[in-house]
Amino acid sequence: MRKINLSISGCMGRMGQQLIKSSKKNRNFKLVSITENRLINKKIAGLKPSKNNLETFKKSNVIIDFTVPRCTLEILKIASILKKRVVIGTTGFSKKEESQIKSFSRKIPILKAGNMSLGVNLLMYLTEIASKSLGNNFLSKVYEVHHKHKIDYPSGTALMLGRGIADGKNKNFYNLIGKKYINKKSFPYAKKINFNSIRKGEVIGEHEVSFSSGKEIIKLNHESFDRALYSEGALTAAVWLMSKKAGLYSMRDLLNFK
C-alpha cells in the first residue's frame, strides 16, 4: 500500500504530540508537515513546524486537526482550496461553526468526531438505544471528568452523548440542552439534559450517562487510560477517509453502527 502523506495541526498540543508519536509507528503514513499557531525554532520529528497555509498542506493527502475552532475553520478553508481530506478531533464548536463545517464538507471529505475512541462511540450508540427504549418516563444527565488543562466544557464527548440522548428521543439536541455545571460535587436531573464537568489532575477522560425514573437509575460509562487511544482512532479515521467522496462523516459511519 502506498503511504498516506499526513499533516498534523497543533503539533505542540497534547494530542498533536501524541499523533506525531503514533503516526511514526504506523506504516500507513508518511508525516510531511506539522503546524502550530506560534513560531517554533526547532525541528520536531525531523520537521520544522509552520503556520497553516497553502504551501504547508500542498503535499498532504489528509490533515488531522486537534486544535481550537478558529484554527480548524482556517484549515478547512485551505483544505477546500487544495481538495484535501480532513479529520477533525477539535471540540467546542458553536452552532454557527458547525454549520460552516457542513458547508466545507460539500467540497471535501471530512470526518469529525468529539471522540475518536471505539469504546466511546459504542457508548454513544448504547446511549441512543437506552434513551429510545426508556422514553419520557426517565430523566437524563451527563457527567464528565478531564485533566485540569482542558478549557472547554462540557467536553465534545459529553455533548456527543447528549446528542445521543436527544436522537434516541427523536428530538432536537439544541432544544434539550440544560444547565452546564463546572466542578460540582453533585447536580440534578431535569426535563432538559444537564451537564457537569470536572477538571482535575491529569485525568485523560471519564464519561457517564445516567437515566432516572425516580425509582431506579441506569448508568452507562466509559473511562480512558491512554491518550494513544485517540491518536490511533484518528489515524484509523484518516485511512478510512481516503476512499470517501466529499461529505461529513463520523466515527459511527466508520464503525458501521446502524
Number of C-alpha atoms within 10 A of each C-alpha: 5 8 13 18 17 24 25 28 27 25 24 19 13 13 22 22 17 18 27 20 15 18 19 13 10 12 11 17 21 17 18 18 25 27 24 20 15 11 11 14 9 10 10 14 14 10 13 15 25 19 16 20 14 14 13 17 24 16 15 22 22 26 24 27 27 24 23 15 18 11 18 24 17 12 21 24 17 18 25 17 11 17 18 23 27 29 24 26 22 21 22 17 17 10 9 9 15 13 12 14 19 15 13 19 21 14 18 22 25 29 25 21 22 21 24 25 21 15 15 22 22 16 21 23 18 17 28 21 16 19 21 17 12 16 12 12 9 20 21 24 27 27 22 24 26 22 15 13 12 14 11 12 22 24 25 18 24 26 20 21 27 27 22 23 30 23 17 20 19 12 12 11 18 12 10 16 18 15 15 14 17 16 13 9 9 8 17 12 19 14 13 17 24 22 26 23 23 22 18 14 11 12 17 16 18 20 21 18 22 17 22 17 14 10 6 8 12 13 14 15 17 14 15 17 10 11 15 16 17 20 25 19 16 28 22 15 26 25 15 14 21 15 8 15 14 16 16 20 19 19 24 16 13 14 12 8 10 6
